[in-house]
Amino acid sequence: SVDVSRARQNVRVRGVLRREWGRETSSYDATLTPTARAEYQRLREIGCSEEAITRRVWERPQHVEVGDWLAANVAFFFERCILLFQSVSAHCRDDTCLQMMGSVHHEYLWSDGKNVKRPVRMSAPAYINSLFTWINNQLCDQRVFGNYEKKRFYDAVKYIFRRMLRVLAHINFVHMQHLDLIQKRREFLYTLQHFVQLCERYKLISDRADYDPVLVLVQQWLS
């Protein structure tokens, strides 16, 4: 399989293999179709910026099939989440973020349905690293991402986006001041806006309550 990132080290967290995702990221584009790979690269070149919002980059080009477009965006936003998390990782530690919180009222418990079947409380970095490993495994699983026309693919895309939203919600709730220190607040907000617009366009977030931790921003962008 092709990793999106090289692991620095592996440790056990409550029986789960935890991967520390490094700063050097690549892509899983070797598993994408040629069309999806081209769109993924195009999204990377544009990045998350004011230009991206102005150009409404969440709109699918006419020559690109929906499955290719969604696969390209999964790869793109997975990489964005990794990079944003790495930007605040010095401040998001087991001793500083004891729980995976999206707001005062939203705590996320971890389960993957396989190694951890009953939801368990984890620190934010343990949760996020477990999530990144789970997403990477989904992307490299040809039973899931091998056929973009199957319902299983679309269901997996929706679940991945729902869980990536939790990473963005945590950063928004806890780490905005840390993004300010490195002048990445605007980049984060453009990323989140792009993310939300794509999810709305393709109905990737089925439960509107998932937006609650970032609802003020979502309402502003969708009004």
PAZAPA-4460 file (N, C-alpha, C; in steps of 0.05 Angstrom, whole numbers, plus 32768, in hexadecimal, padded with zeros to 4 digits):
% residues 223
    n_x    n_y    n_z   ca_x   ca_y   ca_z    c_x    c_y    c_z   seq   type   mol
   8011   7FE8   8000   8000   8000   8000   8011   8019   8000     1      S     A
   8005   8030   7FF9   8014   8049   7FF7   800C   805B   800E     2      V     A
   801F   8062   801F   801A   8074   8035   8017   8090   802C     3      D     A
   8006   80A0   8039   8004   80BD   8035   801A   80CA   8044     4      V     A
   8025   80BD   8057   803B   80C9   8067   804D   80B3   8071     5      S     A
   8066   80B9   8076   8078   80A6   8083   8076   80A9   80A1     6      R     A
   8074   8093   80AE   8071   8093   80CB   808C   8097   80D8     7      A     A
   808D   80A9   80ED   80A5   80AD   80FD   80A8   8096   8111     8      R     A
   8092   808F   811E   8094   807A   8132   8078   806F   8137     9      Q     A
   8077   8057   8142   805E   804A   8149   805D   8044   8167    10      N     A
   8047   804A   8173   8044   8044   8190   8028   803A   8193    11      V     A
   8023   802C   81AA   8009   8021   81AF   7FF9   8035   81C0    12      R     A
   7FE0   803A   81B7   7FCE   804B   81C6   7FB4   803C   81CA    13      V     A
   7FB0   8032   81E3   7F98   8023   81EA   7F93   800C   81D6    14      R     A
   7FA9   7FFE   81D0   7FA7   7FE7   81BE   7FA6   7FED   81A1    15      G     A
   7FA8   8007   819A   7FA7   800F   817E   7FC3   8017   8175    16      V     A
   7FCB   800E   815D   7FE4   8016   8152   7FE3   8034   814A    17      L     A
   7FF2   8045   8157   7FF1   8061   8152   8009   8069   8141    18      R     A
   8003   8077   812C   8017   8081   8119   801B   809E   811D    19      R     A
   8034   80A6   8120   803B   80C3   8122   8041   80CC   8105    20      E     A
   802F   80DC   80FA   8031   80E5   80DF   8046   80FA   80DC    21      W     A
   8059   80F6   80CA   806F   8109   80C6   8067   8121   80B6    22      G     A
   8078   8135   80B4   8073   814D   80A5   8076   8147   8087    23      R     A
   8086   8133   8080   808A   812E   8063   8073   811D   8059    24      E     A
   8061   812A   804A   804A   811C   8040   804C   8117   8022    25      T     A
   8042   8100   801A   8040   80FB   7FFD   8022   80F7   7FF8    26      S     A
   801B   80E7   7FE5   7FFF   80E3   7FE0   7FFA   80C6   7FDB    27      S     A
   7FE1   80BF   7FD9   7FDA   80A3   7FD1   7FD3   80A3   7FB4    28      Y     A
   7FDD   80B6   7FA4   7FD4   80BA   7F89   7FDA   80A2   7F77    29      D     A
   7FEC   8090   7F80   7FF1   8078   7F71   7FD8   8067   7F6F    30      A     A
   7FC5   806A   7F81   7FAC   805A   7F81   7F96   8068   7F73    31      T     A
   7F9A   8081   7F6B   7F85   8090   7F5D   7F84   808A   7F3F    32      L     A
   7F6D   808E   7F33   7F6C   808C   7F16   7F7B   80A4   7F0A    33      T     A
   7F84   80A3   7EF1   7F92   80B9   7EE5   7F83   80D4   7EE7    34      P     A
   7F69   80D3   7EE3   7F59   80EC   7EE5   7F58   80F6   7F01    35      T     A
   7F54   80E5   7F15   7F53   80ED   7F31   7F6E   80F8   7F39    36      A     A
   7F84   80EB   7F30   7F9F   80F4   7F37   7FA4   8110   7F2C    37      R     A
   7F9B   8115   7F14   7F9F   812F   7F07   7F90   8145   7F17    38      A     A
   7F78   813E   7F1F   7F68   8152   7F2E   7F73   8157   7F4A    39      E     A
   7F7D   8142   7F56   7F8B   8144   7F70   7FA3   8157   7F6E    40      Y     A
   7FB3   8153   7F5A   7FCA   8165   7F56   7FC1   8182   7F50    41      Q     A
   7FAC   8185   7F41   7FA2   81A0   7F3C   7F98   81AE   7F55    42      R     A
   7F8B   819F   7F66   7F82   81AA   7F80   7F9A   81B2   7F91    43      L     A
   7FAE   81A1   7F91   7FC6   81A7   7FA1   7FD3   81C1   7F97    44      R     A
   7FD4   81C5   7F7D   7FE0   81DD   7F72   7FD1   81F6   7F79    45      E     A
   7FB7   81F4   7F7A   7FA6   820B   7F82   7FA8   8210   7FA0    46      I     A
   7FA8   81FA   7FAF   7FAA   81FC   7FCC   7F90   8207   7FD8    47      G     A
   7F91   820E   7FF2   7F7A   8219   8000   7F80   8236   8004    48      C     A
   7F73   8247   7FF4   7F7A   8263   7FF4   7F61   8273   7FEC    49      S     A
   7F63   828D   7FED   7F4D   829E   7FE4   7F47   8299   7FC6    50      E     A
   7F5C   8294   7FB7   7F59   828E   7F9B   7F48   8274   7F97    51      E     A
   7F4D   8260   7FA8   7F3D   8248   7FA6   7F20   824C   7FAB    52      A     A
   7F1A   825D   7FBF   7EFE   8263   7FC6   7EF1   8273   7FAF    53      I     A
   7F00   8287   7FA5   7EF5   8297   7F8F   7EEF   8286   7F76    54      T     A
   7F01   8273   7F71   7EFD   8262   7F5A   7EEA   824B   7F5E    55      R     A
   7EDF   8249   7F77   7ECC   8234   7F7E   7ED7   8218   7F76    56      R     A
   7EEE   8212   7F80   7EFD   81FA   7F77   7EEF   81E0   7F80    57      V     A
   7EDA   81E3   7F90   7ECB   81CB   7F98   7EB9   81C1   7F81    58      W     A
   7EB5   81D2   7F6D   7EA4   81CB   7F56   7EB3   81B7   7F44    59      E     A
   7EA6   81A2   7F3D   7EB2   818D   7F2C   7EB5   8196   7F0F    60      R     A
   7ECC   8194   7F04   7ECF   8199   7EE7   7EBD   8186   7ED7    61      P     A
   7EB2   8190   7EC1   7E9E   8180   7EB2   7EAA   8166   7EA7    62      Q     A
   7EC3   8165   7EA1   7ECF   814D   7E95   7ED6   8138   7EAA    63      H     A
   7ED2   813E   7EC3   7EDA   812C   7ED9   7EC2   811E   7EE5    64      V     A
   7EC3   8104   7EE7   7EAE   80F5   7EF3   7EAD   80FA   7F11    65      E     A
   7E95   80F6   7F1D   7E91   80FC   7F39   7EA4   80EB   7F4A    66      V     A
   7EA7   80D2   7F44   7EB8   80C0   7F54   7ED5   80CA   7F54    67      G     A
   7EDF   80D1   7F3D   7EFB   80DB   7F3B   7EFE   80F5   7F4B    68      D     A
   7EEA   8106   7F4A   7EEB   811F   7F58   7EEB   811B   7F76    69      W     A
   7EDA   8109   7F80   7EDA   8104   7F9D   7EF4   80F7   7FA6    70      L     A
   7EFE   80E4   7F97   7F17   80D7   7F9E   7F2E   80EC   7F9F    71      A     A
   7F2F   80FE   7F8C   7F44   8113   7F8C   7F41   8124   7FA4    72      A     A
   7F29   812B   7FAC   7F25   813C   7FC3   7F2A   812F   7FDE    73      N     A
   7F25   8115   7FDF   7F2D   8106   7FF7   7F4B   8108   7FFB    74      V     A
   7F5A   8103   7FE6   7F77   8104   7FE8   7F80   8120   7FF0    75      A     A
   7F74   8134   7FE3   7F7C   8150   7FE8   7F76   8158   8005    76      F     A
   7F5F   8153   800F   7F58   815C   802A   7F66   814B   8040    77      F     A
   7F6B   8132   8039   7F7B   8121   804C   7F96   812E   8050    78      F     A
   7FA2   8135   803A   7FBD   8142   803C   7FBB   815D   804B    79      E     A
   7FA5   816C   8045   7FA2   8186   8053   7F9F   8182   8071    80      R     A
   7F90   816E   8079   7F8C   8169   8096   7FA7   8161   80A3    81      C     A
   7FB6   8150   8095   7FD1   8149   80A0   7FE2   8161   80A4    82      I     A
   7FE3   8173   8090   7FF5   818A   8091   7FEB   819E   80A7    83      L     A
   7FD1   81A2   80A9   7FC7   81B4   80BD   7FCC   81A9   80D9    84      L     A
   7FC8   818F   80DD   7FCE   8183   80F7   7FEB   8186   80FE    85      F     A
   7FFC   8181   80EA   8019   8184   80F0   8020   81A1   80F7    86      Q     A
   8011   81B4   80ED   8016   81D0   80F4   8012   81D6   8112    87      S     A
   8000   81C7   811E   7FFA   81CC   813B   8002   81B5   814D    88      V     A
   8010   81A1   8141   8015   8189   8151   8027   818E   8169    89      S     A
   8037   81A3   8168   8048   81A9   8180   8037   81B1   8198    90      A     A
   801E   81BA   8192   800C   81C3   81A7   7FF5   81AF   81AC    91      H     A
   7FF3   819B   819B   7FDE   8187   819D   7FEC   816D   81A6    92      C     A
   7FEE   816A   81C0   7FFC   8153   81CB   7FEA   8144   81DF    93      R     A
   7FF3   812D   81E7   7FE3   811D   81F9   7FDE   812B   8214    94      D     A
   7FF1   813D   821C   7FEE   814A   8235   7FE1   8165   8233    95      D     A
   7FDC   816F   821B   7FCE   8189   8217   7FB2   8185   820C    96      T     A
   7FAE   8171   81FC   7F93   816C   81F0   7F8B   8150   81F9    97      C     A
   7F81   814E   8212   7F7C   8134   821E   7F64   8126   8211    98      L     A
   7F52   8135   8204   7F3B   812A   81F7   7F39   8136   81DB    99      Q     A
   7F2C   8127   81C9   7F28   8130   81AE   7F0F   8141   81AD   100      M     A
   7F12   815B   81B1   7EFB   816D   81B3   7EF8   817E   819A   101      M     A
   7EDF   8180   8190   7ED9   8192   817A   7ECC   81AC   8184   102      G     A
   7EC2   81AC   819C   7EB8   81C4   81A9   7EB4   81BC   81C7   103      S     A
   7EAA   81CF   81D6   7EA5   81C9   81F2   7E92   81B2   81F5   104      V     A
   7E80   81AF   81E2   7E6A   819B   81E4   7E6F   8183   81D2   105      H     A
   7E85   8181   81C4   7E89   816C   81B1   7EA4   815E   81B6   106      H     A
   7EA2   8145   81C0   7EB9   8134   81C3   7EB6   811D   81B0   107      E     A
   7ECC   8116   81A2   7ECB   8100   818F   7EDA   80E8   819B   108      Y     A
   7ECD   80D1   819C   7ED8   80B8   81A5   7EE1   80A7   818D   109      L     A
   7EF6   8098   8191   7F02   8089   817B   7EF8   806C   8179   110      W     A
   7EF1   8064   8161   7EED   8048   815B   7EF2   8044   813D   111      S     A
   7EFB   802D   8135   7EFF   8028   8119   7EEF   8010   810F   112      D     A
   7EDF   8004   8121   7ECF   7FED   8119   7EDE   7FD3   8116   113      G     A
   7EF8   7FD4   811A   7F09   7FBC   8116   7F1B   7FB8   812E   114      K     A
   7F2F   7FC8   8131   7F41   7FC6   8148   7F35   7FD1   8162   115      N     A
   7F25   7FE6   815E   7F17   7FF2   8175   7EF9   7FF4   816E   116      V     A
   7EEA   7FE1   8178   7ECD   7FE0   8171   7EBC   7FF1   8184   117      K     A
   7EC4   7FF3   819D   7EB5   8004   81AF   7EC3   801F   81B1   118      R     A
   7EB4   8035   81AD   7EC0   8050   81AE   7ECF   8055   81C8   119      P     A
   7EE8   8060   81C5   7EF8   8065   81DC   7F02   8082   81DC   120      V     A
   7F06   808D   81F3   7F11   80A8   81F5   7F2F   80A8   81F0   121      R     A
   7F38   80BB   81E0   7F54   80BE   81DA   7F5B   80DB   81DC   122      M     A
   7F75   80E0   81DF   7F7F   80FB   81DD   7F7B   8103   81BF   123      S     A
   7F7B   811E   81BA   7F78   8127   819F   7F8D   811D   818C   124      A     A
   7FA7   811E   8193   7FBB   8113   8180   7FB9   80F5   817C   125      P     A
   7FB1   80E6   8190   7FAE   80C9   818C   7F96   80C4   817A   126      A     A
   7F81   80D3   817D   7F69   80D0   816C   7F70   80D7   814F   127      Y     A
   7F7D   80EE   814C   7F83   80F7   8131   7F97   80E4   8122   128      I     A
   7FAB   80DB   8130   7FBE   80C9   8124   7FB0   80AE   811D   129      N     A
   7F9E   80A5   812E   7F8F   808C   8128   7F7E   8091   8110   130      S     A
   7F71   80A8   810F   7F60   80AE   80F8   7F70   80B0   80DE   131      L     A
   7F87   80BC   80DE   7F97   80BE   80C6   7F9F   80A2   80BC   132      F     A
   7FA6   8091   80CF   7FAD   8075   80C7   7F95   8067   80BB   133      T     A
   7F7E   806B   80C7   7F65   805E   80BD   7F5F   8069   80A1   134      W     A
   7F61   8083   809D   7F5B   808E   8083   7F6E   8083   806E   135      I     A
   7F88   8083   8075   7F9C   8079   8062   7F96   805C   805A   136      N     A
   7F8D   804C   806D   7F86   8030   8067   7F6E   802E   8055   137      N     A
   7F5B   8040   8059   7F43   8041   8047   7F4B   8048   802B   138      Q     A
   7F5D   805C   8028   7F65   8065   800D   7F74   804F   7FFE   139      L     A
   7F83   803F   800D   7F94   802B   8000   7F85   8010   7FFC   140      C     A
   7F6C   800F   8006   7F5D   7FF6   8004   7F4E   7FF6   7FE9   141      D     A
   7F56   7FE4   7FD7   7F49   7FE3   7FBD   7F2D   7FDA   7FBE   142      Q     A
   7F25   7FCD   7FD4   7F09   7FC5   7FD7   7EF7   7FDD   7FDB   143      R     A
   7F03   7FF3   7FE5   7EF4   800C   7FEB   7EF8   8020   7FD5   144      V     A
   7F12   8026   7FCE   7F19   803A   7FBB   7F20   802F   7FA0   145      F     A
   7F1B   8016   7F9B   7F22   800A   7F81   7F0D   800F   7F6C   146      G     A
   7EF5   8016   7F74   7EDF   801B   7F60   7ECF   8033   7F69   147      N     A
   7ED2   8049   7F5B   7EC4   8062   7F63   7EA6   8062   7F5E   148      Y     A
   7E9C   804E   7F50   7E80   804D   7F4A   7E6F   803E   7F5F   149      E     A
   7E7D   8030   7F71   7E6E   8020   7F85   7E64   8032   7F9C   150      K     A
   7E4D   802A   7FA7   7E42   8038   7FBE   7E56   8037   7FD6   151      K     A
   7E65   8021   7FD8   7E78   801F   7FEE   7E8D   8036   7FED   152      R     A
   7E95   803D   7FD5   7EA8   8053   7FD2   7E9C   806D   7FDC   153      F     A
   7E84   8074   7FD3   7E77   808D   7FDC   7E72   808D   7FFA   154      Y     A
   7E6A   8077   8005   7E66   8075   8022   7E80   807A   8031   155      D     A
   7E95   806E   8027   7EB0   8072   8033   7EB9   808F   8032   156      A     A
   7EB4   809C   801B   7EBB   80B8   8018   7EAC   80C9   802C   157      V     A
   7E93   80C4   802F   7E83   80D4   8043   7E8D   80D0   805F   158      K     A
   7E94   80B7   8066   7E9D   80B2   8081   7EB9   80BF   8086   159      Y     A
   7ECA   80BE   8072   7EE4   80CA   8074   7EE1   80E9   8078   160      I     A
   7ED0   80F5   8068   7ECD   8112   806B   7EC0   8119   8086   161      F     A
   7EAE   8109   808F   7EA2   810E   80A9   7EB7   810E   80BF   162      R     A
   7ECA   80FB   80BD   7EDF   80F9   80D1   7EF4   810E   80CE   163      R     A
   7EFA   8116   80B5   7F0E   812B   80B1   7F03   8146   80BD   164      M     A
   7EE9   814A   80BB   7EDD   8162   80C7   7EE3   8164   80E5   165      L     A
   7EE5   814D   80F2   7EEB   814E   810F   7F07   8159   8114   166      R     A
   7F1A   8152   8103   7F35   815D   8105   7F34   817C   8102   167      V     A
   7F26   8185   80EE   7F24   81A2   80E9   7F15   81B0   8100   168      L     A
   7F01   81A3   810B   7EF2   81AE   8122   7F04   81B0   813A   169      A     A
   7F15   819C   813F   7F27   819D   8156   7F3B   81B4   8153   170      H     A
   7F46   81B7   813C   7F5A   81CC   8137   7F4C   81E7   813B   171      I     A
   7F34   81EA   8130   7F25   8203   8133   7F1F   820A   8150   172      N     A
   7F19   81F6   8160   7F11   81FA   817C   7F29   81FF   818E   173      F     A
   7F3F   81F1   818A   7F55   81F1   819D   7F6E   8201   8193   174      V     A
   7F72   8200   8179   7F8D   8208   816F   7F8E   8220   815D   175      H     A
   7F79   8230   815C   7F7A   8248   814A   7F90   825B   8153   176      M     A
   7F94   825E   816C   7FA9   8270   8175   7FC5   8266   816D   177      Q     A
   7FC8   824C   816B   7FE1   8241   8162   7FE5   8245   8144   178      H     A
   7FCF   8244   8135   7FD1   824A   8118   7FD8   8268   8114   179      L     A
   7FCD   8279   8126   7FD4   8295   8125   7FF2   829A   8128   180      D     A
   7FFF   828A   8139   801B   828D   813E   802C   8288   8125   181      L     A
   8022   8277   8113   8030   8271   80FB   8022   827C   80E2   182      I     A
   800F   828E   80E7   8001   829C   80D1   7FF3   8288   80BE   183      Q     A
   7FE5   8275   80CA   7FD7   8261   80B9   7FB9   8261   80BE   184      K     A
   7FAE   8275   80CC   7F92   8276   80D1   7F82   8278   80B7   185      R     A
   7F8A   828A   80A6   7F7B   828D   808D   7F7C   8274   807C   186      R     A
   7F93   8267   807B   7F95   824E   806C   7F82   8239   8077   187      E     A
   7F80   8237   8092   7F6E   8224   809E   7F51   822B   8097   188      F     A
   7F4A   8244   8099   7F2E   824C   8093   7F27   8247   8076   189      L     A
   7F3A   824C   8064   7F34   8246   8048   7F31   8228   8044   190      Y     A
   7F41   8218   8052   7F3F   81FB   8050   7F24   81F2   805A   191      T     A
   7F1C   81FC   8071   7F02   81F4   807C   7EEB   81FD   806A   192      L     A
   7EEC   8215   805F   7ED7   821F   804D   7ED5   820D   8034   193      Q     A
   7EEC   8208   8028   7EED   81F6   8010   7EE1   81DB   8017   194      H     A
   7EE9   81D0   802E   7EDF   81B6   8038   7EC1   81B6   803A   195      F     A
   7EB6   81CA   8047   7E99   81CC   804C   7E8A   81CE   8031   196      V     A
   7E94   81DF   8020   7E87   81E3   8006   7E86   81C9   7FF6   197      Q     A
   7E9C   81BA   7FF6   7E9C   81A1   7FE8   7E89   818D   7FF5   198      L     A
   7E88   818C   800F   7E76   817A   801D   7E59   8180   8017   199      C     A
   7E53   819A   8016   7E38   81A2   800F   7E31   819C   7FF2   200      E     A
   7E43   81A0   7FE1   7E3E   819B   7FC4   7E38   817E   7FBF   201      R     A
   7E46   816C   7FCD   7E43   814F   7FC7   7E36   8140   7FDE   202      Y     A
   7E2A   814F   7FF1   7E1B   8142   8007   7E2C   812D   8016   203      K     A
   7E44   8136   801D   7E56   8124   802B   7E52   8123   8049   204      L     A
   7E45   8137   8054   7E3F   8138   8071   7E20   8135   8073   205      I     A
   7E18   811D   807A   7DFB   8117   807B   7DEE   8123   8094   206      S     A
   7DFC   8121   80AA   7DF0   812B   80C4   7DF9   8148   80C8   207      D     A
   7DE6   815A   80C7   7DED   8176   80C9   7DF9   817D   80E5   208      R     A
   7DF4   816C   80F8   7E00   8170   8113   7E1E   816E   8113   209      A     A
   7E29   8161   80FF   7E46   815E   80FD   7E53   817A   80F9   210      D     A
   7E45   818D   80EE   7E4F   81A8   80EB   7E4E   81B9   8104   211      Y     A
   7E41   81B0   8119   7E3C   81C1   8130   7E55   81CE   813C   212      D     A
   7E6B   81BF   813E   7E83   81CD   814A   7E8D   81E4   813A   213      P     A
   7E87   81E5   8120   7E90   81FB   810F   7E78   8209   8102   214      V     A
   7E61   8208   810F   7E48   8210   8103   7E48   822E   80FC   215      L     A
   7E54   823F   810C   7E55   825C   8107   7E62   8261   80EC   216      V     A
   7E79   8254   80E7   7E87   8257   80CE   7E77   824C   80B7   217      L     A
   7E6C   8235   80BB   7E5C   8227   80A5   7E45   8239   809D   218      V     A
   7E36   8243   80B0   7E1F   8255   80A9   7E28   826E   809B   219      Q     A
   7E3F   8278   80A2   7E4A   8290   8094   7E50   828A   8077   220      Q     A
   7E5C   8273   8072   7E64   826C   8057   7E4D   8263   8045   221      W     A
   7E39   8257   8051   7E23   824C   8042   7E0B   825F   8040   222      L     A
   7E0C   8276   804D   7DF5   8288   804D   7DF3   8296   8032   223      S     A
***
